[in-house]
Amino acid sequence: QLSPCFPSHYNIFEFFVREYHKHFYGVISRFGNECKNLTAKDTLLLVKWVKNTYQRFLDQLGFKDLEPPLIEPLSELIQTYRVHIHKQMREMVVRAIETDKKDIPEMVDDVYMTFSYVTLFKVVKQQILMASATNYPEFVFESARECVDCIGYYQRNLLHMLTDTWKDLDFEYIIALINNNRKSLEPLVAFQDLLSRALEEHLFVQIDLVSIAEGFTELSERAVRVLAMAIYRDVEPAMTKIGTKEWKTNEVHLVPAIIDTFEDYFENEVSDFVP
């Protein structure tokens, strides 16, 4: 009954879809303008719905590249999402490291280990999996960038600890830091493989994981140096007396005692717990 009112040359269906899209663009733009009021979860769900439901619906109808494009409001949402997860992941890093410092290192495969790095890679993996569910390459890419930045933040926190506050660290924890950072290269390789599958090639090549791998190696080496300083700190009072008048007249043989201390550290504290 309505067909006579809408002759085919009116292109009424195409007109309806295009007008609907204009209004939809306005709705998404409002979300983009007020994106700071959205949680990370809300933003993720919204982007996922746009890419997986709305755009798929348009594709099925045969409408692609409608004007205005949604990339601008979606870009606002993506950047705000990065701000949200930036804060959340950095808070996680601080909590994980503080927990590490308080907990007694555990024996894993006969070496001391703690598990902040496990928490770190679990979180960044989950972020990539959630972003991948949107089927939006740019969203996955920005999430990956934020995850890599978070790993770098983790490394900088450890470096600060090993550089400025190492005297406050327990001996076993320093050993654990050597092992942790060496072991971190394994989940890093797994994370790299995940990104290679989640990102388009031209985006994947923009993610720098080489410097991240180098960072873990440097942290492990730094922890070895700190371990050496911690051992030396134990014998330093005796070392400073060598060559002095007190040393010459002292009945206690300092040099053999120092050697025994070094041997005890390396035979009972270090060699058995650092591969």
Secondary structure as GFF3:
##gff-version 3
##sequence-region A 1 275
A	DSSP	three_ten_helix	3	5	.	.	.	ID=ss1
A	DSSP	three_ten_helix	8	10	.	.	.	ID=ss2
A	DSSP	alpha_helix	12	33	.	.	.	ID=ss3
A	DSSP	three_ten_helix	35	37	.	.	.	ID=ss4
A	DSSP	alpha_helix	40	49	.	.	.	ID=ss5
A	DSSP	pi_helix	50	54	.	.	.	ID=ss6
A	DSSP	alpha_helix	55	61	.	.	.	ID=ss7
A	DSSP	alpha_helix	71	102	.	.	.	ID=ss8
A	DSSP	beta_strand	106	108	.	.	.	ID=ss9
A	DSSP	beta_strand	111	113	.	.	.	ID=ss10
A	DSSP	alpha_helix	116	132	.	.	.	ID=ss11
A	DSSP	alpha_helix	137	164	.	.	.	ID=ss12
A	DSSP	three_ten_helix	166	168	.	.	.	ID=ss13
A	DSSP	alpha_helix	171	183	.	.	.	ID=ss14
A	DSSP	alpha_helix	185	198	.	.	.	ID=ss15
A	DSSP	alpha_helix	201	204	.	.	.	ID=ss16
A	DSSP	alpha_helix	210	239	.	.	.	ID=ss17
A	DSSP	alpha_helix	245	249	.	.	.	ID=ss18
A	DSSP	alpha_helix	254	264	.	.	.	ID=ss19
A	DSSP	pi_helix	265	270	.	.	.	ID=ss20
###
